Amino acid sequence: LWLLIGSVLHKKNIEIQLIYDDQLPANYYIVSYNVLTHSTKNKIALVNGLQYQTASWNNFKPKASNCLVNFKSTKNTTISLYFSTEWYKKNLLTNQRFKKSNFYSFFEAKGENMIWPDVNGTSNEMIEKAFGLTKSPSKTELKNFTTHIFDYLIDNYNINHPRNFSIKSDVLIKLQKIEQELNEKLLGNFPSIETLATNFNISPTKLKTDFKMVYGESIYQYYLGKQLDYAKILIGEKQMKIGDVSRLLKYQSEGKFTVAFEKKFGVLPSKI
């Protein structure tokens, strides 16, 4: 079992392809927690450096095909566990809590990889704990941290995988570019599904299905959520008036904006 903790700022667009040598063993699973922070200050004029954070778990089986794309000015902070099939059989398959969890279903499904958006927002806690270990950690500290990760996944991994889930790398690249496109248009009108599908050469049906599979919600709900994340910053950090923000984000009324804001954050915008 190996633990990898790292942070990289990409100065160029970069694509990473996994390549396997048939003469070498490739029997490791990968469970990876990634926080991607995109710099958009040159793409949305009114943002002034606002950053969007996308946190997700990425799971890969041995010899999984994979293509990772990171765009220029993207910071990628990663916590990855690499463990062999032997370690898996000895330490996870003997754990009854694991075998009763949805996390176990990924290992039994036919699909070779899975991206699970971090809907619980654990990024800050997980990252702080990880980087707290980078200064001469003891073996006990490392073991406790990895145990914490597996316990979290066993308790919170809420996606069941009864069927094959495997998205081709070229489609995944398109989805990542579409996500970036949505983040760049938060101050305008929502680009229609048909427009996005045409611009990125993908059928509307496949776009809707694959996007929800990767990001955990429909394209429109994802867009509205990002708008509200932006609104929280405008109100809290930029001290903009609630009415001005609701109009900026194209809400029909301040009341409807307030209802949506409270539903997402559990607090009225006036309290921010």
C-alpha positions, -999 to +999 in steps of 0.1 A: +000+000+000+014+034-010+002+069-002+010+097-026+004+134-016+011+161-041+002+195-055+009+207-091+003+239-109+000+234-147+015+261-168+003+245-200-026+224-211-015+188-204-029+154-213-017+123-195-023+088-209-017+056-189+005+032-209+012-004-197+041-026-205+029-062-209+063-074-196+058-057-162+032-064-135+003-040-132-018-052-103-025-020-084-058-003-077-058+035-074-081+054-051-074+091-056-089+123-041-084+153-064-091+190-059-089+210-091-087+248-089-091+266-122-079+302-127-106+321-148-096+357-143-089+362-180-122+345-191-149+362-170-143+399-168-162+406-136-147+377-116-113+393-108-095+361-101-125+340-088-115+304-086-137+273-091-131+243-071-139+208-083-133+180-058-138+144-068-127+108-060-112+089-089-111+051-087-092+028-111-088-009-114-055-025-124-047-019-161-075+006-164-074+028-195-073+064-185-067+099-200-063+129-177-065+164-190-055+195-170-059+229-184-034+258-182-034+276-149-051+246-131-038+236-097-043+199-090-040+188-054-040+150-050-042+123-023-038+089-039-037+054-024-021+026-045-027-009-033-021-043-048-047-070-055-030-090-027-034-061-002-070-057-013-078-093-007-061-093+027-072-060+041-105-050+024-122-082+014-119-094+050-137-062+063-174-069+066-183-032+067-166-028+033-184-058+018-218-043+028-210-009+014-216+007-020-178+013-022-174-025-025-198-025-055-173-006-076-147-034-072-173-060-083-187-040-112-174-045-148-163-009-152-126-002-148-129+034-135-152+057-117-153+094-110-173+103-079-179+141-072-173+150-036-209+162-028-201+162+009-174+189+006-147+172+026-118+187+005-104+212+031-104+187+059-089+159+038-062+181+023-052+197+056-048+163+072-028+150+042-003+178+040+000+177+078+017+143+072+044+155+048+068+165+076+084+133+088+053+113+096+054+081+117+042+048+103+013+050+128+002+084+115+003+072+079-017+041+088-043+061+108-047+085+078-052+057+053-076+040+076-095+073+079-098+075+041-111+039+037-136+044+066-149+076+049-154+058+016-171+029+033-195+052+051-201+078+024-196+063-010-233+065-020-232+055-057-241+019-065-225+003-096-248-025-107-237-021-143-207-014-164-195+023-161-167+032-184-165+065-203-140+067-231-112+092-227-122+114-256-157+118-242-142+125-207-121+153-223-152+168-239-171+167-205-142+185-188-142+212-215-180+215-212-176+219-174-151+247-180-175+263-206-203+264-180-180+280-154-171+307-179-207+316-186-221+320-151-228+357-157-247+351-189-276+329-199-274+291-196-261+277-229-287+251-241-280+214-241-284+215-279-258+243-282-233+225-260-239+192-278-233+209-312-202+228-301-186+197-287-198+172-313-217+150-290-254+139-291-277+157-266-288+124-251-253+111-245-242+145-232-270+145-205-264+109-196-226+110-193-224+144-176-248+132-148-228+100-145-195+118-140-206+149-121-235+134-101-262+158-113-278+172-145-259+199-165-285+225-156-284+217-118-246+218-119-248+252-136-272+266-110-251+252-082-220+269-095-239+302-099-249+300-062-213+293-052-203+324-071-232+344-055-220+334-021-186+349-028-201+381-044-223+387-013-198+376+014-164+387+000-174+414-025-202+428-003-226+431-033-263+437-026-285+406-027-308+422-053-279+431-076-265+396-074-299+380-082-303+403-113-267+396-123-273+359-123-306+363-142-330+352-114-366+363-120-368+379-086-348+384-054-372+361-036-366+332-059-329+337-056-331+338-018-351+305-017-325+288-040-296+301-019-311+290+014-318+255+000-282+251-011-264+266+019-289+262+047-287+300+055-303+331+041-280+353+019-287+382+043-268+362+070-237+360+048 
